[in-house]
Amino acid sequence: MKCKLFAVLLCCSVVGVAGLPVAQAQAPAAAPMAKPKFVSPPATASVKLNDAAITITYCQPAIHGRTIFGGLVPYGEVWRTGANAATTLMTTGALQIGDLKVPAGTYTIYSLPTQDSWKLIVNKQTGQWGTVYDKAQDFGRAAMEVGSNATPVDMFTISFDKTMGDATELHLKWAGVDASVQISAVK
């Protein structure tokens, strides 16, 4: 009896059930997707002025031990002002950004950092990846004031500070740099 059971089990393991081989070739398991080395999460900065609502959508890269300005972000070159997709500025009303008048609408913002100064670039092209910059699409540029942070800011941050009525300050903070520009809603 034991021999018959053993023979049946052996036969089933070699031939398989219904004549199919038991050990079928399997497709190799898909390699797990490699996680990106650094992740830059999405973020939003918003402010409501009396005559305009402003929303900036961007991604926040982190320092991760790197030299940021003059290193990862070279001086004298246009920077995407964040990470991943281009940083978007949407306004429901006309704005005065520094010396630049900007009508209501949707724009991409870039920046141009140097060791001594920064410029905020308002560009008419939208929906592109952050590194796709077309100077011919520039709406204009506004000078920014450059200050420093009391302690280094690990994740790039865009914020609106000192908001009153129709005026605010736009701040770009990362590492030891705090670049800012005055914004006001205009009628």
TIRO-2110 file (N, C-alpha, C; in Angstrom, 1 decimal):
// TIRO-2110
0.8, -1.2, 0.0, N, 1, A
0.0, 0.0, 0.0, CA, 1, A
0.9, 1.2, 0.0, C, 1, A
1.9, 1.2, 0.8, N, 2, A
2.8, 2.4, 0.9, CA, 2, A
3.5, 2.6, -0.4, C, 2, A
3.8, 1.5, -1.1, N, 3, A
4.5, 1.6, -2.4, CA, 3, A
3.6, 2.2, -3.4, C, 3, A
2.3, 1.8, -3.4, N, 4, A
1.3, 2.4, -4.4, CA, 4, A
1.1, 3.9, -4.2, C, 4, A
1.0, 4.3, -2.9, N, 5, A
0.8, 5.7, -2.6, CA, 5, A
2.1, 6.5, -3.0, C, 5, A
3.2, 5.9, -2.8, N, 6, A
4.5, 6.6, -3.2, CA, 6, A
4.5, 6.7, -4.7, C, 6, A
4.1, 5.7, -5.4, N, 7, A
4.2, 5.7, -6.9, CA, 7, A
3.2, 6.8, -7.4, C, 7, A
2.0, 6.9, -6.8, N, 8, A
1.0, 7.8, -7.2, CA, 8, A
1.5, 9.3, -7.0, C, 8, A
2.1, 9.5, -5.8, N, 9, A
2.6, 10.8, -5.5, CA, 9, A
3.8, 11.2, -6.4, C, 9, A
4.7, 10.2, -6.7, N, 10, A
5.8, 10.5, -7.6, CA, 10, A
5.3, 10.8, -9.0, C, 10, A
4.3, 10.0, -9.4, N, 11, A
3.7, 10.2, -10.8, CA, 11, A
3.1, 11.6, -10.8, C, 11, A
2.3, 12.0, -9.8, N, 12, A
1.7, 13.3, -9.8, CA, 12, A
2.7, 14.4, -9.8, C, 12, A
3.8, 14.2, -9.1, N, 13, A
4.8, 15.3, -9.0, CA, 13, A
5.6, 15.5, -10.3, C, 13, A
5.7, 14.4, -11.0, N, 14, A
6.5, 14.5, -12.3, CA, 14, A
5.6, 14.9, -13.4, C, 14, A
4.4, 14.3, -13.5, N, 15, A
3.5, 14.6, -14.6, CA, 15, A
2.6, 15.8, -14.2, C, 15, A
2.2, 15.9, -13.0, N, 16, A
1.3, 17.0, -12.6, CA, 16, A
-0.1, 16.5, -12.7, C, 16, A
-1.0, 17.4, -12.3, N, 17, A
-2.4, 17.1, -12.3, CA, 17, A
-2.9, 17.4, -13.8, C, 17, A
-3.7, 16.6, -14.3, N, 18, A
-4.3, 16.7, -15.6, CA, 18, A
-3.2, 16.7, -16.7, C, 18, A
-2.0, 16.1, -16.4, N, 19, A
-1.0, 16.0, -17.4, CA, 19, A
-0.1, 17.2, -17.6, C, 19, A
-0.3, 18.2, -16.7, N, 20, A
0.6, 19.4, -16.8, CA, 20, A
1.8, 19.2, -15.9, C, 20, A
2.9, 19.6, -16.4, N, 21, A
4.1, 19.5, -15.5, CA, 21, A
3.9, 20.4, -14.3, C, 21, A
4.4, 19.9, -13.2, N, 22, A
4.3, 20.6, -11.9, CA, 22, A
5.2, 21.8, -11.9, C, 22, A
6.4, 21.7, -12.3, N, 23, A
7.4, 22.8, -12.2, CA, 23, A
7.4, 23.5, -13.6, C, 23, A
6.6, 24.5, -13.8, N, 24, A
6.5, 25.2, -15.0, CA, 24, A
7.5, 26.4, -14.9, C, 24, A
8.0, 26.8, -16.1, N, 25, A
8.9, 27.9, -16.1, CA, 25, A
8.1, 29.2, -15.8, C, 25, A
8.6, 30.0, -14.9, N, 26, A
7.9, 31.2, -14.5, CA, 26, A
8.7, 32.4, -15.0, C, 26, A
8.0, 33.4, -15.4, N, 27, A
8.7, 34.7, -15.8, CA, 27, A
9.4, 35.2, -14.6, C, 27, A
10.6, 35.7, -14.9, N, 28, A
11.4, 36.3, -13.8, CA, 28, A
10.6, 37.4, -13.1, C, 28, A
10.7, 37.4, -11.8, N, 29, A
10.0, 38.4, -11.0, CA, 29, A
10.5, 39.8, -11.4, C, 29, A
9.6, 40.7, -11.5, N, 30, A
10.0, 42.1, -11.9, CA, 30, A
10.9, 42.7, -10.7, C, 30, A
11.9, 43.3, -11.2, N, 31, A
12.8, 43.9, -10.2, CA, 31, A
12.0, 45.1, -9.5, C, 31, A
12.2, 45.2, -8.2, N, 32, A
11.5, 46.3, -7.6, CA, 32, A
12.0, 47.7, -8.2, C, 32, A
11.1, 48.6, -8.3, N, 33, A
11.4, 49.9, -8.8, CA, 33, A
12.4, 50.6, -7.8, C, 33, A
13.5, 51.1, -8.3, N, 34, A
14.4, 51.8, -7.5, CA, 34, A
13.8, 53.1, -7.0, C, 34, A
13.9, 53.4, -5.7, N, 35, A
13.3, 54.6, -5.2, CA, 35, A
14.3, 55.8, -5.6, C, 35, A
13.7, 56.9, -5.9, N, 36, A
14.7, 58.0, -6.3, CA, 36, A
15.5, 58.3, -5.0, C, 36, A
16.8, 58.8, -5.3, N, 37, A
17.7, 59.1, -4.3, CA, 37, A
17.1, 60.1, -3.3, C, 37, A
16.6, 61.2, -3.9, N, 38, A
16.0, 62.3, -3.1, CA, 38, A
14.6, 62.5, -3.6, C, 38, A
13.7, 62.8, -2.7, N, 39, A
12.3, 63.1, -3.0, CA, 39, A
12.0, 64.5, -2.7, C, 39, A
11.4, 65.2, -3.7, N, 40, A
11.0, 66.6, -3.5, CA, 40, A
9.5, 66.7, -3.5, C, 40, A
8.9, 66.7, -2.3, N, 41, A
7.4, 66.7, -2.2, CA, 41, A
6.8, 68.0, -2.8, C, 41, A
5.6, 67.9, -3.3, N, 42, A
4.8, 69.1, -3.7, CA, 42, A
4.5, 70.0, -2.6, C, 42, A
4.4, 71.3, -2.8, N, 43, A
4.0, 72.2, -1.8, CA, 43, A
3.2, 73.4, -2.5, C, 43, A
2.5, 74.1, -1.7, N, 44, A
1.8, 75.3, -2.2, CA, 44, A
1.9, 76.5, -1.2, C, 44, A
2.1, 77.6, -1.8, N, 45, A
2.1, 78.9, -1.0, CA, 45, A
1.0, 79.7, -1.6, C, 45, A
0.1, 80.2, -0.7, N, 46, A
-1.0, 81.0, -1.1, CA, 46, A
-1.2, 82.2, -0.2, C, 46, A
-1.8, 83.3, -0.8, N, 47, A
-2.1, 84.5, -0.1, CA, 47, A
-3.3, 85.1, -0.7, C, 47, A
-4.1, 85.7, 0.1, N, 48, A
-5.3, 86.5, -0.4, CA, 48, A
-5.1, 87.9, -0.1, C, 48, A
-5.0, 88.7, -1.1, N, 49, A
-4.9, 90.2, -1.0, CA, 49, A
-6.3, 90.7, -1.2, C, 49, A
-6.5, 92.0, -1.0, N, 50, A
-7.9, 92.6, -1.2, CA, 50, A
-8.3, 92.4, -2.6, C, 50, A
-7.4, 92.6, -3.6, N, 51, A
-7.8, 92.6, -5.0, CA, 51, A
-7.2, 91.4, -5.8, C, 51, A
-6.6, 90.4, -5.2, N, 52, A
-6.0, 89.3, -5.9, CA, 52, A
-5.7, 88.1, -4.9, C, 52, A
-6.0, 86.9, -5.5, N, 53, A
-5.5, 85.7, -4.7, CA, 53, A
-4.4, 85.1, -5.5, C, 53, A
-3.3, 84.8, -4.8, N, 54, A
-2.1, 84.3, -5.5, CA, 54, A
-1.8, 82.9, -4.9, C, 54, A
-1.5, 82.0, -5.8, N, 55, A
-1.1, 80.6, -5.5, CA, 55, A
0.1, 80.2, -6.2, C, 55, A
1.1, 79.7, -5.5, N, 56, A
2.3, 79.2, -6.1, CA, 56, A
2.4, 77.7, -5.8, C, 56, A
2.6, 76.9, -6.9, N, 57, A
2.7, 75.5, -6.7, CA, 57, A
4.1, 75.1, -7.1, C, 57, A
4.8, 74.3, -6.3, N, 58, A
6.2, 74.0, -6.5, CA, 58, A
6.5, 72.7, -5.8, C, 58, A
7.7, 72.2, -6.0, N, 59, A
8.2, 71.1, -5.3, CA, 59, A
9.4, 71.5, -4.4, C, 59, A
9.6, 70.8, -3.3, N, 60, A
10.6, 71.2, -2.3, CA, 60, A
11.8, 70.3, -2.2, C, 60, A
12.9, 70.6, -2.9, N, 61, A
14.1, 69.9, -2.7, CA, 61, A
14.7, 70.1, -1.3, C, 61, A
15.5, 69.2, -0.9, N, 62, A
16.2, 69.3, 0.4, CA, 62, A
17.7, 69.4, 0.3, C, 62, A
18.4, 69.9, 1.3, N, 63, A
19.8, 70.1, 1.2, CA, 63, A
20.5, 68.7, 1.0, C, 63, A
20.2, 67.8, 1.9, N, 64, A
20.9, 66.4, 1.8, CA, 64, A
22.4, 66.6, 1.9, C, 64, A
23.0, 67.5, 2.6, N, 65, A
24.4, 67.7, 2.8, CA, 65, A
25.1, 68.3, 1.6, C, 65, A
24.4, 68.8, 0.6, N, 66, A
24.9, 69.4, -0.6, CA, 66, A
25.2, 70.9, -0.4, C, 66, A
26.1, 71.4, -1.2, N, 67, A
26.3, 72.9, -1.3, CA, 67, A
25.2, 73.3, -2.3, C, 67, A
24.3, 74.2, -1.9, N, 68, A
23.2, 74.6, -2.7, CA, 68, A
23.5, 75.7, -3.7, C, 68, A
23.6, 76.9, -3.2, N, 69, A
23.9, 78.1, -4.1, CA, 69, A
25.4, 78.2, -4.4, C, 69, A
25.7, 78.2, -5.7, N, 70, A
27.1, 78.1, -6.1, CA, 70, A
27.6, 76.7, -6.2, C, 70, A
26.7, 75.7, -6.0, N, 71, A
27.0, 74.3, -6.2, CA, 71, A
25.9, 73.7, -7.0, C, 71, A
24.9, 73.1, -6.3, N, 72, A
23.8, 72.4, -7.0, CA, 72, A
23.1, 73.4, -7.9, C, 72, A
22.9, 74.6, -7.4, N, 73, A
22.3, 75.7, -8.1, CA, 73, A
23.4, 76.7, -8.5, C, 73, A
23.9, 76.6, -9.7, N, 74, A
25.0, 77.5, -10.1, CA, 74, A
24.7, 79.0, -10.1, C, 74, A
25.6, 79.8, -9.7, N, 75, A
25.4, 81.2, -9.8, CA, 75, A
25.4, 81.6, -11.3, C, 75, A
24.6, 82.6, -11.6, N, 76, A
24.5, 83.2, -13.0, CA, 76, A
23.8, 82.3, -14.0, C, 76, A
23.1, 81.3, -13.5, N, 77, A
22.3, 80.4, -14.4, CA, 77, A
20.8, 80.4, -13.9, C, 77, A
19.9, 80.4, -14.9, N, 78, A
18.5, 80.3, -14.5, CA, 78, A
18.2, 79.0, -13.8, C, 78, A
17.5, 79.2, -12.6, N, 79, A
17.1, 78.0, -11.8, CA, 79, A
15.6, 77.8, -11.8, C, 79, A
15.2, 76.6, -11.8, N, 80, A
13.7, 76.3, -11.9, CA, 80, A
13.0, 76.7, -10.6, C, 80, A
13.6, 77.2, -9.6, N, 81, A
13.0, 77.7, -8.4, CA, 81, A
12.1, 76.6, -7.7, C, 81, A
12.8, 75.5, -7.5, N, 82, A
12.2, 74.3, -6.9, CA, 82, A
12.7, 73.1, -7.5, C, 82, A
11.9, 72.0, -7.6, N, 83, A
12.3, 70.8, -8.2, CA, 83, A
11.2, 70.2, -9.1, C, 83, A
11.5, 69.3, -9.9, N, 84, A
10.5, 68.5, -10.7, CA, 84, A
9.8, 69.5, -11.7, C, 84, A
8.5, 69.5, -11.8, N, 85, A
7.8, 70.3, -12.8, CA, 85, A
8.1, 71.8, -12.5, C, 85, A
7.9, 72.6, -13.5, N, 86, A
8.1, 74.1, -13.3, CA, 86, A
7.2, 74.6, -12.2, C, 86, A
7.7, 75.6, -11.5, N, 87, A
7.0, 76.3, -10.5, CA, 87, A
5.9, 77.2, -11.1, C, 87, A
4.7, 77.1, -10.6, N, 88, A
3.6, 77.8, -11.2, CA, 88, A
3.1, 78.9, -10.3, C, 88, A
2.9, 80.1, -10.9, N, 89, A
2.3, 81.2, -10.2, CA, 89, A
0.9, 81.5, -10.8, C, 89, A
-0.2, 81.5, -10.0, N, 90, A
-1.5, 81.8, -10.5, CA, 90, A
-2.0, 83.0, -9.7, C, 90, A
-2.5, 84.0, -10.4, N, 91, A
-3.1, 85.2, -9.8, CA, 91, A
-4.4, 85.6, -10.4, C, 91, A
-5.4, 85.9, -9.5, N, 92, A
-6.7, 86.3, -10.0, CA, 92, A
-6.8, 87.8, -10.3, C, 92, A
-5.8, 88.5, -9.9, N, 93, A
-5.8, 90.0, -10.2, CA, 93, A
-4.4, 90.4, -10.7, C, 93, A
-4.3, 91.6, -11.2, N, 94, A
-3.0, 92.2, -11.7, CA, 94, A
-2.1, 92.4, -10.5, C, 94, A
-0.8, 92.2, -10.7, N, 95, A
0.1, 92.4, -9.6, CA, 95, A
1.3, 93.3, -10.0, C, 95, A
1.9, 93.9, -9.0, N, 96, A
3.1, 94.6, -9.2, CA, 96, A
4.1, 93.8, -8.4, C, 96, A
5.0, 93.1, -9.1, N, 97, A
6.1, 92.3, -8.5, CA, 97, A
7.4, 93.1, -8.6, C, 97, A
7.8, 93.7, -7.5, N, 98, A
9.0, 94.6, -7.6, CA, 98, A
8.6, 95.7, -8.6, C, 98, A
9.4, 95.9, -9.7, N, 99, A
9.1, 96.9, -10.7, CA, 99, A
8.3, 96.3, -11.9, C, 99, A
7.9, 95.1, -11.8, N, 100, A
7.3, 94.4, -12.9, CA, 100, A
5.8, 94.3, -12.7, C, 100, A
5.0, 94.8, -13.7, N, 101, A
3.5, 94.7, -13.7, CA, 101, A
3.1, 93.4, -14.4, C, 101, A
2.3, 92.6, -13.7, N, 102, A
1.9, 91.3, -14.2, CA, 102, A
0.4, 91.2, -14.2, C, 102, A
-0.2, 91.0, -15.4, N, 103, A
-1.7, 90.8, -15.4, CA, 103, A
-2.2, 89.5, -14.8, C, 103, A
-3.4, 89.5, -14.4, N, 104, A
-4.0, 88.2, -13.9, CA, 104, A
-3.7, 87.1, -14.9, C, 104, A
-3.5, 85.9, -14.3, N, 105, A
-3.2, 84.8, -15.2, CA, 105, A
-2.4, 83.7, -14.5, C, 105, A
-1.9, 82.8, -15.4, N, 106, A
-1.0, 81.7, -14.9, CA, 106, A
0.4, 81.9, -15.6, C, 106, A
1.4, 81.7, -14.8, N, 107, A
2.8, 81.9, -15.3, CA, 107, A
3.7, 80.8, -14.6, C, 107, A
4.9, 80.7, -15.1, N, 108, A
5.9, 79.9, -14.5, CA, 108, A
6.9, 80.9, -13.9, C, 108, A
7.4, 80.6, -12.7, N, 109, A
8.5, 81.5, -12.2, CA, 109, A
9.8, 80.7, -12.1, C, 109, A
10.8, 81.4, -12.5, N, 110, A
12.2, 80.9, -12.4, CA, 110, A
13.0, 82.0, -11.6, C, 110, A
14.2, 81.7, -11.3, N, 111, A
15.0, 82.7, -10.6, CA, 111, A
16.4, 82.7, -11.2, C, 111, A
17.1, 83.8, -11.0, N, 112, A
18.5, 83.9, -11.5, CA, 112, A
19.3, 84.4, -10.3, C, 112, A
19.9, 83.4, -9.6, N, 113, A
20.8, 83.8, -8.4, CA, 113, A
22.2, 84.1, -8.9, C, 113, A
22.8, 85.1, -8.3, N, 114, A
24.2, 85.4, -8.4, CA, 114, A
24.7, 85.5, -6.9, C, 114, A
26.0, 85.7, -6.8, N, 115, A
26.6, 85.8, -5.4, CA, 115, A
26.0, 87.1, -4.7, C, 115, A
25.7, 88.1, -5.5, N, 116, A
25.4, 89.4, -5.0, CA, 116, A
23.9, 89.8, -5.1, C, 116, A
23.2, 89.2, -6.0, N, 117, A
21.8, 89.6, -6.3, CA, 117, A
21.0, 88.4, -6.9, C, 117, A
19.7, 88.6, -6.8, N, 118, A
18.8, 87.6, -7.4, CA, 118, A
17.8, 88.4, -8.3, C, 118, A
17.2, 87.7, -9.3, N, 119, A
16.1, 88.2, -10.1, CA, 119, A
15.1, 87.1, -10.1, C, 119, A
13.8, 87.5, -10.0, N, 120, A
12.7, 86.6, -10.1, CA, 120, A
12.2, 86.7, -11.6, C, 120, A
12.1, 85.6, -12.3, N, 121, A
11.7, 85.6, -13.7, CA, 121, A
10.3, 85.1, -13.8, C, 121, A
9.4, 85.9, -14.4, N, 122, A
8.0, 85.5, -14.7, CA, 122, A
8.0, 85.2, -16.2, C, 122, A
7.6, 83.9, -16.4, N, 123, A
7.6, 83.4, -17.8, CA, 123, A
6.2, 83.0, -18.2, C, 123, A
5.9, 83.2, -19.5, N, 124, A
4.5, 83.0, -20.0, CA, 124, A
4.3, 81.5, -20.3, C, 124, A
5.3, 80.7, -20.5, N, 125, A
5.1, 79.3, -20.8, CA, 125, A
4.7, 78.6, -19.6, C, 125, A
3.7, 77.7, -19.7, N, 126, A
3.3, 76.9, -18.5, CA, 126, A
3.1, 75.4, -18.8, C, 126, A
3.2, 74.6, -17.8, N, 127, A
2.9, 73.2, -18.0, CA, 127, A
4.2, 72.4, -18.3, C, 127, A
5.3, 73.0, -18.4, N, 128, A
6.5, 72.3, -18.8, CA, 128, A
7.3, 71.7, -17.6, C, 128, A
8.2, 70.9, -17.8, N, 129, A
9.1, 70.4, -16.8, CA, 129, A
10.0, 71.5, -16.4, C, 129, A
10.5, 71.5, -15.1, N, 130, A
11.2, 72.7, -14.6, CA, 130, A
12.4, 73.1, -15.3, C, 130, A
13.1, 72.2, -15.9, N, 131, A
14.3, 72.5, -16.6, CA, 131, A
14.1, 73.0, -18.0, C, 131, A
12.9, 73.0, -18.5, N, 132, A
12.6, 73.5, -19.8, CA, 132, A
12.3, 75.0, -19.7, C, 132, A
13.3, 75.8, -20.0, N, 133, A
13.2, 77.3, -19.9, CA, 133, A
13.4, 77.9, -21.3, C, 133, A
12.5, 78.7, -21.7, N, 134, A
12.5, 79.4, -22.9, CA, 134, A
12.6, 81.0, -22.7, C, 134, A
13.7, 81.5, -22.8, N, 135, A
13.9, 83.0, -22.5, CA, 135, A
13.0, 83.8, -23.3, C, 135, A
12.7, 83.4, -24.5, N, 136, A
11.8, 84.2, -25.4, CA, 136, A
10.4, 84.3, -24.8, C, 136, A
10.0, 83.4, -23.9, N, 137, A
8.7, 83.4, -23.2, CA, 137, A
8.7, 84.3, -22.0, C, 137, A
9.8, 84.9, -21.6, N, 138, A
9.8, 85.7, -20.4, CA, 138, A
8.8, 86.9, -20.5, C, 138, A
8.0, 87.0, -19.5, N, 139, A
7.2, 88.2, -19.4, CA, 139, A
8.0, 89.3, -18.8, C, 139, A
8.9, 89.0, -17.9, N, 140, A
9.7, 90.0, -17.3, CA, 140, A
10.5, 89.5, -16.1, C, 140, A
11.4, 90.4, -15.6, N, 141, A
12.2, 90.0, -14.4, CA, 141, A
12.1, 91.1, -13.4, C, 141, A
12.2, 90.7, -12.1, N, 142, A
12.1, 91.7, -11.0, CA, 142, A
13.3, 91.4, -10.1, C, 142, A
13.9, 92.5, -9.7, N, 143, A
15.1, 92.3, -8.7, CA, 143, A
14.5, 91.9, -7.4, C, 143, A
15.3, 91.0, -6.7, N, 144, A
14.9, 90.6, -5.4, CA, 144, A
16.0, 91.0, -4.4, C, 144, A
15.6, 91.2, -3.2, N, 145, A
16.5, 91.5, -2.1, CA, 145, A
17.0, 90.2, -1.6, C, 145, A
18.3, 90.1, -1.2, N, 146, A
18.9, 88.9, -0.7, CA, 146, A
19.3, 89.1, 0.7, C, 146, A
18.8, 88.2, 1.6, N, 147, A
19.1, 88.2, 3.0, CA, 147, A
19.5, 86.8, 3.4, C, 147, A
19.7, 86.6, 4.6, N, 148, A
20.1, 85.3, 5.1, CA, 148, A
19.1, 84.8, 6.2, C, 148, A
19.1, 83.5, 6.3, N, 149, A
18.3, 82.8, 7.3, CA, 149, A
19.1, 82.6, 8.6, C, 149, A
18.5, 82.8, 9.8, N, 150, A
19.2, 82.7, 11.0, CA, 150, A
19.7, 81.3, 11.2, C, 150, A
19.0, 80.3, 10.8, N, 151, A
19.5, 78.9, 10.7, CA, 151, A
19.2, 78.4, 9.3, C, 151, A
20.0, 77.5, 8.8, N, 152, A
19.8, 77.0, 7.4, CA, 152, A
18.4, 76.3, 7.3, C, 152, A
17.7, 76.6, 6.1, N, 153, A
16.4, 76.0, 5.8, CA, 153, A
16.7, 74.7, 5.0, C, 153, A
16.4, 73.6, 5.6, N, 154, A
16.7, 72.3, 4.9, CA, 154, A
15.9, 72.1, 3.6, C, 154, A
14.6, 72.3, 3.6, N, 155, A
13.8, 72.1, 2.4, CA, 155, A
13.4, 73.5, 1.8, C, 155, A
13.6, 73.6, 0.5, N, 156, A
13.3, 74.9, -0.2, CA, 156, A
11.9, 75.2, 0.1, C, 156, A
11.7, 76.5, 0.5, N, 157, A
10.3, 77.0, 0.9, CA, 157, A
10.0, 78.3, 0.2, C, 157, A
8.8, 78.4, -0.3, N, 158, A
8.3, 79.6, -0.8, CA, 158, A
7.2, 80.1, 0.2, C, 158, A
7.2, 81.3, 0.6, N, 159, A
6.2, 81.8, 1.5, CA, 159, A
5.8, 83.3, 1.2, C, 159, A
4.7, 83.7, 1.7, N, 160, A
4.3, 85.1, 1.7, CA, 160, A
4.3, 85.6, 3.1, C, 160, A
5.0, 86.7, 3.4, N, 161, A
5.1, 87.2, 4.7, CA, 161, A
4.7, 88.7, 4.7, C, 161, A
4.4, 89.2, 5.9, N, 162, A
4.1, 90.6, 6.1, CA, 162, A
3.0, 91.1, 5.2, C, 162, A
1.9, 90.3, 5.1, N, 163, A
0.8, 90.6, 4.2, CA, 163, A
-0.2, 91.6, 5.0, C, 163, A
-0.5, 92.6, 4.3, N, 164, A
-1.5, 93.6, 4.8, CA, 164, A
-2.2, 94.2, 3.6, C, 164, A
-3.6, 94.1, 3.6, N, 165, A
-4.4, 94.7, 2.5, CA, 165, A
-4.0, 94.1, 1.2, C, 165, A
-3.4, 95.0, 0.3, N, 166, A
-3.1, 94.6, -1.0, CA, 166, A
-1.6, 94.4, -1.2, C, 166, A
-0.8, 94.2, -0.1, N, 167, A
0.6, 94.1, -0.2, CA, 167, A
1.1, 92.8, 0.6, C, 167, A
2.2, 92.2, 0.0, N, 168, A
2.8, 91.1, 0.7, CA, 168, A
4.3, 91.0, 0.2, C, 168, A
5.0, 90.2, 0.9, N, 169, A
6.4, 89.9, 0.4, CA, 169, A
6.5, 88.4, 0.0, C, 169, A
7.0, 88.1, -1.1, N, 170, A
7.3, 86.8, -1.6, CA, 170, A
8.7, 86.4, -1.1, C, 170, A
8.9, 85.3, -0.4, N, 171, A
10.2, 84.8, 0.0, CA, 171, A
10.5, 83.5, -0.5, C, 171, A
11.8, 83.3, -1.0, N, 172, A
12.3, 82.1, -1.5, CA, 172, A
13.4, 81.7, -0.5, C, 172, A
13.2, 80.7, 0.3, N, 173, A
14.2, 80.4, 1.4, CA, 173, A
14.8, 79.0, 1.2, C, 173, A
16.1, 78.9, 1.2, N, 174, A
16.7, 77.6, 1.2, CA, 174, A
18.2, 77.7, 1.6, C, 174, A
18.6, 76.8, 2.4, N, 175, A
20.0, 76.8, 2.9, CA, 175, A
20.1, 78.1, 3.7, C, 175, A
21.1, 78.9, 3.5, N, 176, A
21.3, 80.2, 4.2, CA, 176, A
20.7, 81.4, 3.5, C, 176, A
20.0, 81.2, 2.4, N, 177, A
19.5, 82.3, 1.6, CA, 177, A
18.0, 82.6, 1.8, C, 177, A
17.7, 83.9, 1.9, N, 178, A
16.3, 84.3, 1.9, CA, 178, A
16.2, 85.4, 0.9, C, 178, A
15.7, 85.1, -0.3, N, 179, A
15.5, 86.1, -1.4, CA, 179, A
14.1, 86.5, -1.4, C, 179, A
13.8, 87.8, -1.4, N, 180, A
12.4, 88.3, -1.3, CA, 180, A
12.2, 89.4, -2.3, C, 180, A
10.9, 89.7, -2.6, N, 181, A
10.4, 90.7, -3.4, CA, 181, A
9.0, 91.2, -3.0, C, 181, A
8.8, 92.5, -3.0, N, 182, A
7.5, 93.0, -2.7, CA, 182, A
6.5, 92.7, -3.8, C, 182, A
5.3, 92.4, -3.4, N, 183, A
4.2, 92.2, -4.3, CA, 183, A
3.0, 93.0, -3.8, C, 183, A
2.3, 93.6, -4.8, N, 184, A
1.1, 94.3, -4.4, CA, 184, A
0.1, 94.1, -5.6, C, 184, A
-1.2, 94.0, -5.2, N, 185, A
-2.3, 93.9, -6.2, CA, 185, A
-2.6, 95.3, -6.7, C, 185, A
-2.8, 95.4, -8.0, N, 186, A
-3.1, 96.7, -8.6, CA, 186, A
-4.4, 96.6, -9.4, C, 186, A
-5.1, 97.8, -9.4, N, 187, A
-6.4, 97.8, -10.1, CA, 187, A
-6.2, 98.2, -11.5, C, 187, A
END
